[in-house]
Amino acid sequence: IDDAIDAVEGLTAPKRRDDDSVREAVRVALRRSIKVEFNRRPVVEIQLVRVS
């Protein structure tokens, strides 16, 4: 989860408002984290829910 948070915080403000950019950043961050930890390359599907 920390990797996902870091990925979102690393985005620029306009990209943070773009759902596709957020999904892709989180997807890539989680894949990298899992690859390092378990030496696997999982299929990752992100479901983004915005709460206002």
DSSP file (Angstrom, degrees, kcal/mol; ACC not computed):
  #  RESIDUE AA STRUCTURE BP1 BP2  ACC     N-H-->O    O-->H-N    N-H-->O    O-->H-N    TCO  KAPPA ALPHA  PHI   PSI    X-CA   Y-CA   Z-CA
    1    1 A I     >        0   0    0      0, 0.0     4,-2.4     0, 0.0     5,-0.2   0.000 360.0 360.0 360.0 -37.0    0.0    0.0    0.0
    2    2 A D  H  >  +     0   0    0      1,-0.2     4,-2.7     2,-0.2     5,-0.2   0.885 360.0  53.4 -60.4 -37.6    2.9    2.4    0.7
    3    3 A D  H  > S+     0   0    0      2,-0.2     4,-2.1     1,-0.2    -1,-0.2   0.891 108.7  49.2 -64.5 -38.8    4.1    1.9   -2.9
    4    4 A A  H  > S+     0   0    0      2,-0.2     4,-2.0     1,-0.2    -2,-0.2   0.914 111.9  48.3 -65.9 -43.0    0.7    2.9   -4.2
    5    5 A I  H  X S+     0   0    0     -4,-2.4     4,-2.7     1,-0.2    -2,-0.2   0.926 111.5  49.8 -63.6 -44.7    0.5    6.0   -2.0
    6    6 A D  H  X S+     0   0    0     -4,-2.7     4,-1.5     1,-0.2    -1,-0.2   0.884 108.7  53.6 -60.9 -38.7    4.0    7.0   -3.0
    7    7 A A  H  < S+     0   0    0     -4,-2.1     4,-0.3     2,-0.2    -1,-0.2   0.912 111.9  43.7 -63.6 -42.7    3.1    6.6   -6.7
    8    8 A V  H >< S+     0   0    0     -4,-2.0     3,-1.4     1,-0.2    -2,-0.2   0.910 112.4  51.9 -69.7 -42.1    0.0    8.8   -6.4
    9    9 A E  H 3< S+     0   0    0     -4,-2.7    -1,-0.2     1,-0.3    -2,-0.2   0.777 103.9  59.9 -65.4 -24.8    1.9   11.4   -4.3
   10   10 A G  T 3< S+     0   0    0     -4,-1.5    -1,-0.3    -5,-0.2    -2,-0.2   0.574  88.0  94.9 -78.9  -9.7    4.6   11.5   -7.0
   11   11 A L  S <  S-     0   0    0     -3,-1.4     2,-0.1    -4,-0.3    -3,-0.0  -0.479  83.3-108.0 -80.0 152.4    2.1   12.6   -9.7
   12   12 A T     >  -     0   0    0     -2,-0.1     4,-2.2     1,-0.1     5,-0.2  -0.366  36.7-103.3 -71.2 161.0    1.6   16.2  -10.6
   13   13 A A  H  > S+     0   0    0      1,-0.2     4,-1.1     2,-0.2    -1,-0.1   0.903 121.1  49.1 -56.5 -46.1   -1.7   17.8   -9.5
   14   14 A P  H  4 S+     0   0    0      0, 0.0     4,-0.5     0, 0.0     3,-0.4   0.902 112.6  48.2 -62.7 -37.7   -3.3   17.7  -12.9
   15   15 A K  H >4 S+     0   0    0      1,-0.2     3,-0.9     2,-0.2     7,-0.3   0.829 104.2  60.8 -70.9 -30.0   -2.4   14.0  -13.3
   16   16 A R  H 3< S+     0   0    0     -4,-2.2    -1,-0.2     1,-0.2    -3,-0.1   0.785 103.2  51.6 -65.5 -26.1   -3.7   13.2   -9.8
   17   17 A R  T 3< S+     0   0    0     -4,-1.1     2,-0.7    -3,-0.4    -1,-0.2   0.611  92.7  87.3 -83.9 -12.6   -7.1   14.4  -11.0
   18   18 A D    <>  -     0   0    0     -3,-0.9     4,-2.1    -4,-0.5     3,-0.2  -0.798  67.3-155.2 -92.6 114.5   -7.0   12.1  -14.1
   19   19 A D  H  > S+     0   0    0     -2,-0.7     4,-2.8     1,-0.2     5,-0.2   0.876  92.1  52.7 -57.6 -41.8   -8.3    8.7  -13.2
   20   20 A D  H  > S+     0   0    0      1,-0.2     4,-2.3     2,-0.2    -1,-0.2   0.894 109.3  49.2 -64.5 -39.3   -6.4    6.9  -15.9
   21   21 A S  H  > S+     0   0    0     -3,-0.2     4,-2.3     2,-0.2    -1,-0.2   0.906 112.8  47.4 -65.4 -41.6   -3.1    8.4  -14.8
   22   22 A V  H  X S+     0   0    0     -4,-2.1     4,-2.4    -7,-0.3     5,-0.2   0.936 112.1  49.8 -65.3 -46.6   -3.7    7.4  -11.2
   23   23 A R  H  X S+     0   0    0     -4,-2.8     4,-2.7     1,-0.2    -2,-0.2   0.929 113.0  46.4 -57.4 -46.9   -4.7    3.9  -12.1
   24   24 A E  H  X S+     0   0    0     -4,-2.3     4,-2.5     2,-0.2     5,-0.2   0.907 111.6  50.5 -66.3 -42.0   -1.6    3.4  -14.3
   25   25 A A  H  X S+     0   0    0     -4,-2.3     4,-2.1     1,-0.2    -1,-0.2   0.919 114.7  43.8 -62.1 -43.3    0.7    4.8  -11.7
   26   26 A V  H  X S+     0   0    0     -4,-2.4     4,-2.6     2,-0.2     5,-0.2   0.905 112.6  52.7 -68.4 -41.6   -0.7    2.5   -8.9
   27   27 A R  H  X S+     0   0    0     -4,-2.7     4,-2.3    -5,-0.2    -2,-0.2   0.935 112.3  44.3 -59.5 -48.1   -0.8   -0.5  -11.2
   28   28 A V  H  X S+     0   0    0     -4,-2.5     4,-2.4     1,-0.2    -1,-0.2   0.913 113.1  51.2 -65.1 -42.9    2.9   -0.1  -12.2
   29   29 A A  H  X S+     0   0    0     -4,-2.1     4,-2.2    -5,-0.2    -2,-0.2   0.915 112.1  46.1 -61.9 -43.5    4.0    0.6   -8.6
   30   30 A L  H  X S+     0   0    0     -4,-2.6     4,-2.5     2,-0.2     5,-0.2   0.897 111.3  51.7 -68.0 -39.8    2.2   -2.5   -7.3
   31   31 A R  H  X S+     0   0    0     -4,-2.3     4,-2.4    -5,-0.2    -2,-0.2   0.922 111.4  47.9 -61.3 -43.1    3.6   -4.7  -10.1
   32   32 A R  H  X S+     0   0    0     -4,-2.4     4,-2.3     2,-0.2    -2,-0.2   0.924 111.8  49.7 -63.1 -44.1    7.1   -3.5   -9.3
   33   33 A S  H  X S+     0   0    0     -4,-2.2     4,-2.3     1,-0.2    -2,-0.2   0.916 113.3  45.2 -61.9 -44.7    6.6   -4.1   -5.6
   34   34 A I  H  X>S+     0   0    0     -4,-2.5     4,-3.0     2,-0.2     6,-0.7   0.874 110.7  54.7 -67.9 -37.4    5.3   -7.7   -6.1
   35   35 A K  H  X5S+     0   0    0     -4,-2.4     4,-1.4    -5,-0.2    -2,-0.2   0.918 112.1  43.5 -61.6 -44.1    8.1   -8.4   -8.6
   36   36 A V  H  <5S+     0   0    0     -4,-2.3    -2,-0.2     2,-0.2    -1,-0.2   0.928 120.6  40.4 -66.9 -44.9   10.7   -7.5   -6.1
   37   37 A E  H  <5S+     0   0    0     -4,-2.3    -2,-0.2    -5,-0.2    -3,-0.2   0.904 135.2  13.3 -73.4 -43.6    9.1   -9.3   -3.2
   38   38 A F  H  <5S-     0   0    0     -4,-3.0    -3,-0.2     2,-0.2    -2,-0.2   0.414  91.3-122.5-118.5  -0.9    7.9  -12.5   -4.8
   39   39 A N  S  <<S+     0   0    0     -4,-1.4     2,-0.3    -5,-0.5    -4,-0.2   0.877  72.6 123.6  56.0  40.2    9.7  -12.6   -8.2
   40   40 A R        -     0   0    0     -6,-0.7    -1,-0.2    -9,-0.1    -2,-0.2  -0.896  58.6-144.1-126.0 156.4    6.3  -12.8   -9.9
   41   41 A R        -     0   0    0     -2,-0.3   -10,-0.1    -3,-0.1    -9,-0.1  -0.771  31.2-170.7-121.1  84.0    4.7  -10.6  -12.6
   42   42 A P        -     0   0    0      0, 0.0     2,-0.6     0, 0.0    -7,-0.1  -0.285  29.2-111.9 -77.1 157.8    1.0  -10.5  -11.7
   43   43 A V        -     0   0    0      2,-0.0     2,-0.5    -2,-0.0    -2,-0.0  -0.803  40.1-163.0 -82.1 125.7   -1.9   -9.1  -13.7
   44   44 A V        -     0   0    0     -2,-0.6     2,-0.5     2,-0.0   -13,-0.1  -0.958  13.4-172.3-120.3 126.4   -3.1   -6.1  -11.7
   45   45 A E        -     0   0    0     -2,-0.5     2,-0.5     2,-0.0    -2,-0.0  -0.978  13.5-151.5-117.5 124.0   -6.4   -4.5  -12.2
   46   46 A I        -     0   0    0     -2,-0.5     2,-0.6     2,-0.0   -23,-0.1  -0.811   6.4-163.6 -99.1 130.2   -7.0   -1.2  -10.3
   47   47 A Q        -     0   0    0     -2,-0.5     2,-0.5     2,-0.0    -2,-0.0  -0.956  14.7-159.4-111.7 113.4  -10.5   -0.2   -9.2
   48   48 A L        -     0   0    0     -2,-0.6     2,-0.5     2,-0.0   -25,-0.0  -0.806  12.2-177.9-100.5 127.7  -10.4    3.5   -8.3
   49   49 A V        -     0   0    0     -2,-0.5     2,-0.4     2,-0.0    -2,-0.0  -0.985  13.3-152.8-124.8 119.8  -13.1    5.0   -6.1
   50   50 A R        -     0   0    0     -2,-0.5     2,-0.5     2,-0.0    -2,-0.0  -0.783   5.6-161.9 -94.7 134.4  -13.0    8.7   -5.4
   51   51 A V              0   0    0     -2,-0.4    -2,-0.0     1,-0.1     0, 0.0  -0.965 360.0 360.0-115.8 125.1  -14.5   10.0   -2.2
   52   52 A S              0   0    0     -2,-0.5    -1,-0.1     0, 0.0    -2,-0.0   0.443 360.0 360.0-110.5 360.0  -15.3   13.7   -2.0
